[in-house]
Amino acid sequence: AIAALMAVSFDVQCAGIQDRKPGKEKVAKKICTVTFQTNMHCKNCEKKITENLSYMKGVEGLKVSLKDQEITVKYDSLKTGEGAFVKEIERLGYKAVRKPL
């Protein structure tokens, strides 16, 4: 089943945003969302993934679910990409299989 998921082509869900900070110029963002299936075993796994991914450059939001075995990342694609998340999740010792939208 995992091999079948990997063989499918995916669309990334994204939206362009112009953010204006007080006293600063507009900052362009391209916010995208991606979900990965993973192999967490316990609450400590969930915490480890949450702590590490939340500090990555460009992460705007994060939901890590032990119950659903899923990691959903909302990120600025002008600062980072899916490959960086896969690399970090695998570095932590977990699988990261892109889930279709």
N, C-alpha and C positions, 0 to 999 in steps of 0.2 A: 504493500500500500504506500509506503514511503517513497519507493522508487517511482511509482505512478505519479505521486504529487510532484516530484522533482522534474518529471518530463513535461509537465504542463507549462505553457507560457503564461505570465502574469502581467496584469496592469497594476501600477502603483496608484493609489488614491492620493491626489495632491491638490493643493489650492494655493494660489499666489496671494500674498498679503503685503500691504504697505503699512508698516508700523512707524508711528511718529512718537519719538521720545520728547518730553518737554525740553526745549532749548537745543534740540539736536535736529539734524536732517532726517528725512525719511530713511528707513532701513527696509530693504526688500527682503522678503522671506518666501520660500516655497515650502509650505508645510505639507508633509506626506505622512501616511500611516501604513505600517506594515505589521503583519502578525506572523509569528513563528510558532510551530509546534515544537515542544521540547520534552525532555525526560527528567523532570524534577522528581525527587523522592520524598521530600519533607519540607517543613516550614523554613529550615535553615537554607535549603537550596533556593527557595523563593526569595529569602532575604539577601543572600549572596548575589543573585542576579540583579535584584532591584538596586542594591547599593552600588554595584559596578556600572550598570548601564545608565543610571540616573546622572552620573557625573560625566558622561561622555559629551563632548562638544556637539552642539546642535540638537540635543534631545529636548523636546518641548513638553512631552508627557510620556508616561510609562504605566502600563498595567501588567503585572506578573501574576498569573493565576495557577496555583498548585492544583486546584480542583480540575480546571480545564486543560492543564498542561500546555498553557499558551503564554506567550510574551507579545504584547502589543506595544509598539513604539510609535509615538508621534514625534516627527523630527523635521528640521529645516534641511532640505536636500541641497541647499547652497553651501552647507557646512559639513555634511556627512552623508553617508549612504548605507544601504542595506548590507553591503559587504563588510563594513566596519562592525556592524552589530553581530553578524554571523561569526566573524573572527573573534570578537570578545566573548560571545556565548561559548564557542568551542574552546577558547583559552581557559575558561572557567570549568571545563570538563563536561559540558552538556551538548546535546544535539540541537541544531537550529534548522528546521525544515520550513521553508516559506509556505504559508497557508494561502490558498486562493481567496480573493475578495468575494 
